[in-house]
Amino acid sequence: MELYKGRPADTEGREARELRVYDFLDELGIEYYRTDHPDAPADTMENCRRVDAVLGVRICKNLFLTNRQQTEFYLLMMPGDKPFRTKELSAQIHSARLSFASPRQMEEMLDVTPGSVSIMGLMNDREGRVHFLVDEELLGEEWLGCHPCRNTSSLRLRTADALGPFLRATGHGMQTVTLLGE
């Protein structure tokens, strides 16, 4: 794997959802770096560790959650190596009985499949149905790693760009949460 600046020159074999991410970032003037790993999709945190070394940052863990009634949806971005405790998050966002949303809901709202969830999917939530949550530990990081709505490539971009211009352009706000992972 190698690290490249910006979008791929050859887009053959790339999905439209991935190309839309590059278009969106380019339109916003956000600098990003990319690595491709089509033979070993980074669909688990274990697989992401190999990609981390190439990106020079750790890929964030992104969880797509819903309440029991499936009326509220949350995208949680947190450090990849931190354990997730539902109870810890539920208390902070005042939503009991959180669980993982279905793959169908993930695709419908974020245009991503399991293993490809990232902040980039928020650009596809035009109805603003998804609440974006960020673990405060990530706010101090200069860079973050994520997927461009496809887990056969990974991106490195400045945290300030992702949580600033990118997030504003999607029409989403952000709620900071404190996860101890204990």
N, C-alpha and C positions, 0 to 999 in steps of 0.2 A: 504494500500500500504506500502511496505517496500523497503528499499534501499539495493541493493546487489552489491558486487564488481565483475565486469567482466560479462562474458557471462552466460546465463542460463545453468544449468546442464541438464535439460530436454528440448530438442528442439522440442518435439512433438507439432504440431499445429502452429509452427512458420513458417513464409514465408521465402523462399530462400533469398529474398532481405535483410531481417533483419539479417539472419545468415551470409551473405556475409559481412555486416558491422562489426560484431564481429570478423570474420576471418581477415579482413583488419586491424582493430585496434590491434588485437593480434599479427599479423605478424610485425607490426610497433613497438610493445612493448609499446603502449600507454595505460596508466592506465585509466580506466573509471568505473563509477558506473551506475547501472541500476535500474529502478523501472518499474514494469509492472502494467498496468491498462486496461486489456482486456474488462472489463464490462463498462468502460467509456472512450472511445477513446478521446485523447486530440487533437481534431480536430479544436478547436477554442481557442482563447486566454483566454476566460472565463474558459474553461475546464482545460487549462494549469495552471491556478493559483493554483488549488488543487495539481497538480503534483509539482509545484514549492516548496511547503512546504516540500514535501518528499525529493526532490533533494537538497534542501538548496540553490538553485540558481533559477533565473528566466529563463524560457525557452525563447529562442530568437524567434522573429517573423521573418519568412522567406517568402519572396515574390518572385515568379517566374514571371518575366516581359519580355515583348518584345516591340520592336519598331513597328510603324504602318505597315511597310512593312514585318514584321516578318522575318527579316534577321539577327537581333541581339537579343540575349537572355541574361538575367541578373538574377542572384540569389542574392537578397538583404537580408542580415542578419542585424537585428536591434533590439534594446530593445523591448520586448513584449508590454510594456505599452506606447510606444511612437506612436503618430498618424503618419500615412504616408501621405505625400503630394507629388503627382506626379510631380508637377511643380518644387518643390525644388530639387528633384533628377535629373530631365531632364536637368536642366541647368548645373549641375556638370559633367554629363557624356556626354554632347553634343548630346543628343538623344531626339528629340521632340516626342510628342505623345506616351508616354509609356502607355501600358495597360497590363492587366494580360494575360499571355500565356494560351493556352488551356490545359485542362487536358490531351489530347492526346499528346501534345508537352512535357508536364511535364513527362509523363510516358516514352515517346520515348527517351528523353535526360537524365533524372535523375533516371528513374525507380522508381518513386514515384507517389502516387495519391494525389489529393487535401487533405489538412489537414495533410500531412506527409512530406512536403518539409523541408529539412534541409541541412546543409553543407555536411552531409554524402552522399547525392545524387551525389555530384561532383565526387565521385569515379566511378560512372557509366557513366560519360560523357567522354568517351575515345577519342572522336574526338575534344574535347576542344571547343565546340560550345558555352558554357555558360561562361559569364563574371561574376566573383565573386566580389560583392560589400559588404563592411562592414562599418556600422556606427561607426565613431571614438569613440563613447561612450563605445562600447564594448571592445575596446583595453585595457582599464584600469581594466577590470574585471579579477579576478584570474581564475574563472570557468565560463563555459557556459553550458546551457542546450539545448538539441536538440533531435530529434527523430532518431532512427536507420532505416530510410526509411520506417517506419511503426509507426502509431500513437497510437498503443496499448502498447508501451513501450517508455521510455524516458531515456536519458543518461545525465550524468554529466561528463565533462572532462575538463582538464585545457585548458584555452584559448590559451596558448602558444603552446600546443600540437596540437590543432585543426588548428591554423593558421600557424604553423610551419611544423613539420614532416608530419602531415596528408595532408595538402594542397599541399606540395611539391610532395608527393607520388601520388597525383591525376593528377599532371601536370598542375595545375591551379595557376595563380597568384592572386593577390588581389588588389583591388582599394579601398582606404579608402574614405568615403564620410562623410559629416557633415550634419546631419538631425536635424533640430530644432523642427520639429513637430508642428510648429505654423501656 
